[in-house]
């Protein structure tokens, strides 16, 4: 198969790029735990973590918050950071081995776990307690608090001192208590991409809820102020009546219905008077055409004949 007299290639000979990719990922993961995500300088106290678990030197992140253009790729690294309240100051234990080595040539991690003294290089998962900021390796702190990652109390086999639900558990390093039932009590340091996406969604959702709650409270306060003003304000005085004679020029005048009715009656009476005067000079035949309906009851009357209107359908 190998064309050299019977040699058989194995997976390492056929797949040569996978190992290099894994080594590159490990190197990149190690650099994350050794250098600031913004300034790319070695991590040095004080060190802070953002809501997604990324590590920064505190002075570098403050410079970024003051001037977003101080680091060219700052907007792509941490665009979700709005202020110092979004950061968690970490309580890190310096690496004793790194302090004895030459700082310029030392390749050791600057910090270690408080419990196991394992170096924080990214080879093993590390977490931080949000209540105090103490940083531990995930395996070491879980050996003491077995139900830490689940956030609920469930006694493990062989662990008689497992915390109960809602019980305040002390930090293994500083002794500050925290509640295991709170899902956000633990912050993973540089978790996987899927976990970072979930943390970012939770952060944006909490901000949206806080904004909506703030608007709702502001609306309730405005309604309360309006009601209070209505209670305390004096009653409005009625508007003074303006006499009709004092209306401005061009303004519409009020209509008096009584005077309007009397004027119409007078006009009708005047028209009736003119009609009677006009009929006085007419002949008898013409006058008969203007008789009332009661006087025009006979169909054979000649005057009634001229005053009719005929059509083809007349009886």
C-alpha positions as CSV (number, residue, x, y, z in Angstrom):
1,X,0.0,0.0,0.0
2,X,2.9,2.4,0.6
3,X,4.7,1.3,-2.6
4,X,7.8,0.5,-0.6
5,X,7.6,-3.2,-0.1
6,X,4.7,-3.6,2.4
7,X,4.7,-0.6,4.7
8,X,1.2,0.4,5.9
9,X,0.5,4.1,6.7
10,X,-1.4,5.0,9.8
11,X,-3.6,8.0,10.6
12,X,-0.7,10.2,11.7
13,X,0.9,9.8,8.3
14,X,-2.3,10.5,6.4
15,X,-3.8,13.3,8.5
16,X,-0.9,15.7,9.2
17,X,-2.8,19.0,9.4
18,X,-5.1,18.1,12.3
19,X,-2.3,18.0,14.9
20,X,-1.0,21.4,13.8
21,X,-4.5,22.9,14.1
22,X,-4.9,21.5,17.6
23,X,-1.5,22.9,18.6
24,X,-2.4,26.3,17.2
25,X,-5.7,26.3,19.2
26,X,-3.8,25.4,22.4
27,X,-1.3,28.2,21.8
28,X,-4.1,30.8,21.2
29,X,-5.9,29.6,24.3
30,X,-2.8,30.0,26.3
31,X,-2.2,33.5,25.1
32,X,-5.7,34.4,26.2
33,X,-4.9,33.5,29.8
34,X,-1.5,35.3,29.7
35,X,-2.3,38.6,27.9
36,X,-4.9,41.3,28.0
37,X,-7.6,41.0,25.3
38,X,-7.4,44.7,24.4
39,X,-3.8,45.9,24.9
40,X,-2.2,42.5,24.2
41,X,0.1,43.2,27.2
42,X,0.8,40.6,29.9
43,X,-1.9,40.4,32.5
44,X,-1.0,42.2,35.7
45,X,-3.1,43.1,38.7
46,X,-5.7,44.5,38.8
47,X,-7.3,42.2,36.3
48,X,-11.0,42.3,35.3
49,X,-13.4,40.0,33.5
50,X,-16.3,41.0,31.2
51,X,-19.7,39.3,31.2
52,X,-18.4,36.8,28.6
53,X,-15.4,35.7,30.7
54,X,-12.7,37.6,28.7
55,X,-9.7,39.0,30.7
56,X,-8.4,42.5,30.6
57,X,-5.9,44.8,32.5
58,X,-8.1,47.2,34.3
59,X,-6.2,50.3,33.1
60,X,-6.6,49.1,29.5
61,X,-10.3,48.7,29.7
62,X,-10.7,52.1,31.4
63,X,-8.8,53.7,28.5
64,X,-11.1,51.9,26.1
65,X,-14.2,53.2,27.9
66,X,-12.8,56.8,27.8
67,X,-11.7,56.6,24.1
68,X,-13.1,53.8,22.0
69,X,-10.5,54.5,19.3
70,X,-7.5,53.9,21.6
71,X,-7.4,50.3,20.4
72,X,-8.1,49.6,16.8
73,X,-10.0,46.4,17.3
74,X,-11.7,47.3,20.5
75,X,-15.2,47.5,19.0
76,X,-14.9,44.0,17.6
77,X,-13.5,42.5,20.9
78,X,-15.9,43.9,23.5
79,X,-18.7,46.1,21.9
80,X,-21.1,45.0,24.6
81,X,-19.2,46.7,27.5
82,X,-21.0,49.9,28.4
83,X,-19.3,50.8,31.6
84,X,-17.3,49.7,34.7
85,X,-20.4,48.1,36.1
86,X,-20.2,45.4,33.5
87,X,-16.8,44.3,34.7
88,X,-15.8,41.9,37.6
89,X,-12.6,42.6,39.4
90,X,-10.8,39.3,39.9
91,X,-9.1,38.1,43.1
92,X,-6.2,36.2,41.6
93,X,-3.4,34.3,43.3
94,X,0.1,35.1,41.9
95,X,2.1,32.2,40.7
96,X,5.0,31.6,43.2
97,X,7.1,29.9,40.5
98,X,6.7,32.8,38.1
99,X,7.9,35.3,40.8
100,X,11.2,33.4,41.2
101,X,11.9,33.2,37.4
102,X,13.2,36.1,35.3
103,X,10.2,38.1,34.2
104,X,11.6,38.7,30.7
105,X,12.2,35.0,30.0
106,X,9.6,33.3,32.1
107,X,7.0,31.3,30.3
108,X,4.9,30.4,33.3
109,X,1.4,31.7,33.9
110,X,1.2,34.7,36.1
111,X,-1.7,33.3,38.2
112,X,-2.7,30.0,39.8
113,X,-5.7,28.4,41.4
114,X,-6.2,29.3,45.1
115,X,-6.9,25.6,46.0
116,X,-4.9,23.4,43.7
117,X,-2.1,25.8,42.7
118,X,-2.5,24.8,39.1
119,X,-1.4,27.4,36.6
120,X,-4.1,29.4,34.8
121,X,-2.9,28.6,31.2
122,X,-6.2,27.5,29.6
123,X,-5.2,23.8,29.7
124,X,-8.0,23.3,32.3
125,X,-11.2,25.2,32.8
126,X,-11.2,28.1,35.3
127,X,-14.1,29.9,36.9
128,X,-14.7,33.0,39.0
129,X,-17.2,33.6,41.8
130,X,-19.1,36.8,41.1
131,X,-19.7,37.5,44.8
132,X,-16.0,38.0,45.6
133,X,-14.1,37.6,42.3
134,X,-11.9,34.6,43.6
135,X,-10.7,32.5,40.7
136,X,-10.4,28.7,41.0
137,X,-9.9,25.7,38.7
138,X,-13.3,24.2,37.9
139,X,-12.3,20.8,39.1
140,X,-10.8,22.0,42.4
141,X,-13.8,24.1,43.5
142,X,-16.3,21.5,42.4
143,X,-14.5,18.9,44.6
144,X,-15.5,21.1,47.6
145,X,-18.8,22.3,46.3
146,X,-20.1,19.4,44.1
147,X,-23.3,21.1,42.9
148,X,-21.7,24.5,42.0
149,X,-22.2,24.3,38.3
150,X,-25.9,23.1,38.5
151,X,-27.0,25.9,40.8
152,X,-29.3,23.6,42.8
153,X,-28.7,21.5,45.9
154,X,-28.5,17.7,45.3
155,X,-26.3,15.7,47.6
156,X,-23.7,13.7,45.8
157,X,-22.7,10.1,46.8
158,X,-20.1,10.3,49.6
159,X,-20.7,14.0,50.3
160,X,-22.5,14.4,53.6
161,X,-21.9,18.2,53.7
162,X,-23.5,19.1,50.4
163,X,-25.3,22.5,50.6
164,X,-29.0,22.6,50.5
165,X,-31.1,24.6,48.1
166,X,-31.1,28.3,48.9
167,X,-28.4,27.9,51.5
168,X,-25.6,30.5,51.5
169,X,-22.3,28.7,50.7
170,X,-19.0,30.4,51.7
171,X,-16.2,30.9,49.2
172,X,-13.4,28.4,49.7
173,X,-10.8,31.2,49.7
174,X,-12.2,34.4,51.3
175,X,-15.3,33.0,53.1
176,X,-17.8,35.4,51.5
177,X,-21.1,33.6,51.0
178,X,-23.1,33.2,47.8
179,X,-26.3,31.5,46.8
180,X,-26.0,28.4,44.6
181,X,-29.5,28.7,43.3
182,X,-28.6,31.8,41.3
183,X,-27.5,30.7,37.8
184,X,-25.2,33.7,37.4
185,X,-23.2,33.1,40.6
186,X,-20.3,31.6,38.6
187,X,-18.5,33.2,35.7
188,X,-16.5,30.8,33.4
189,X,-13.1,32.2,32.3
190,X,-12.8,32.1,28.5
191,X,-15.6,29.4,27.9
192,X,-16.4,27.9,24.5
193,X,-18.0,29.9,21.7
194,X,-21.5,28.4,22.4
195,X,-21.3,29.4,26.1
196,X,-20.1,32.9,25.2
197,X,-23.1,33.3,22.8
198,X,-25.5,32.2,25.6
199,X,-23.9,34.6,28.1
200,X,-24.2,37.5,25.5
201,X,-27.9,36.7,24.9
202,X,-28.5,36.7,28.7
203,X,-26.8,40.0,29.0
204,X,-28.8,41.7,26.2
205,X,-32.0,40.2,27.6
206,X,-31.3,41.6,31.1
207,X,-30.5,45.0,29.7
208,X,-33.7,45.1,27.7
209,X,-35.8,44.0,30.7
210,X,-34.1,46.7,32.9
211,X,-34.9,49.3,30.2
212,X,-38.5,48.3,30.0
213,X,-38.9,48.3,33.7
214,X,-37.3,51.8,33.9
215,X,-39.8,53.1,31.3
216,X,-42.7,51.5,33.2
217,X,-41.7,53.1,36.4
218,X,-41.2,56.5,34.7
219,X,-44.7,56.2,33.3
220,X,-46.2,55.3,36.6
221,X,-44.5,58.3,38.3
222,X,-45.8,60.7,35.6
223,X,-49.3,59.4,36.1
224,X,-49.0,59.9,39.8
225,X,-47.7,63.4,39.4
226,X,-50.6,64.3,37.1
227,X,-53.1,62.9,39.6
228,X,-51.5,64.9,42.4
229,X,-51.6,68.1,40.4
230,X,-55.3,67.6,39.7
231,X,-56.0,67.1,43.4
232,X,-53.9,70.1,44.5
233,X,-54.7,72.6,41.7
234,X,-57.6,75.1,42.4
235,X,-60.8,74.8,40.3
236,X,-60.8,76.8,37.1
237,X,-62.8,80.0,37.1
238,X,-65.7,80.2,34.6
239,X,-65.0,82.4,31.5
240,X,-66.6,85.8,31.6
241,X,-69.6,86.3,29.4
242,X,-69.0,88.8,26.6
243,X,-72.0,90.9,25.6
244,X,-73.1,90.6,22.0
245,X,-72.7,94.3,21.4
246,X,-69.0,94.0,22.3
247,X,-68.1,91.4,19.7
248,X,-65.1,92.3,17.5
249,X,-65.5,93.3,13.9
250,X,-65.8,90.4,11.6
251,X,-66.7,87.9,14.4
252,X,-69.8,85.8,13.9
253,X,-72.8,87.2,15.7
254,X,-75.3,85.2,17.7
255,X,-78.6,84.3,15.9
256,X,-81.8,85.2,17.7
257,X,-84.4,82.6,16.7
258,X,-87.4,84.7,17.9
259,X,-86.5,87.6,15.7
260,X,-85.8,85.3,12.8
261,X,-89.3,83.7,13.1
262,X,-91.1,87.1,13.2
263,X,-89.2,88.4,10.2
264,X,-90.1,85.3,8.1
265,X,-93.8,85.7,9.1
266,X,-93.8,89.3,8.1
267,X,-92.3,88.4,4.7
268,X,-94.9,85.8,4.1
269,X,-97.7,88.2,5.0
270,X,-96.3,90.8,2.7
271,X,-96.2,88.3,-0.2
272,X,-99.8,87.2,0.5
273,X,-100.9,90.8,0.5
274,X,-99.2,91.4,-2.9
275,X,-100.9,88.3,-4.3
276,X,-104.4,89.4,-3.3
277,X,-103.8,92.9,-4.8
278,X,-102.7,91.2,-8.0
279,X,-105.8,89.1,-8.2
280,X,-108.1,92.1,-7.7
281,X,-107.5,93.2,-11.3
282,X,-108.0,89.8,-12.9
283,X,-111.0,88.5,-14.8
284,X,-113.4,85.9,-13.3
285,X,-112.0,83.1,-15.5
286,X,-108.4,83.8,-14.4
287,X,-109.4,84.2,-10.8
288,X,-111.1,80.8,-10.9
289,X,-107.7,79.2,-11.7
290,X,-106.3,80.4,-8.4
291,X,-109.2,79.1,-6.3
292,X,-108.5,76.8,-3.3
293,X,-108.8,73.0,-3.6
294,X,-112.1,73.1,-1.6
295,X,-113.6,75.4,-4.2
296,X,-112.3,73.3,-7.2
297,X,-114.2,70.1,-6.3
298,X,-116.4,70.0,-9.4
299,X,-114.9,68.2,-12.4
300,X,-117.2,69.8,-14.9
301,X,-116.2,73.4,-14.1
302,X,-114.7,75.2,-17.1
303,X,-112.1,77.0,-15.0
304,X,-111.3,73.7,-13.3
305,X,-110.8,72.2,-16.8
306,X,-108.1,74.8,-17.7
307,X,-106.4,74.4,-14.4
308,X,-105.9,70.6,-14.8
309,X,-102.8,68.8,-16.0
310,X,-103.4,66.0,-18.4
311,X,-101.3,63.1,-19.5
312,X,-101.9,59.9,-21.4
313,X,-102.6,57.9,-18.3
314,X,-105.4,60.2,-17.1
315,X,-108.7,58.4,-16.3
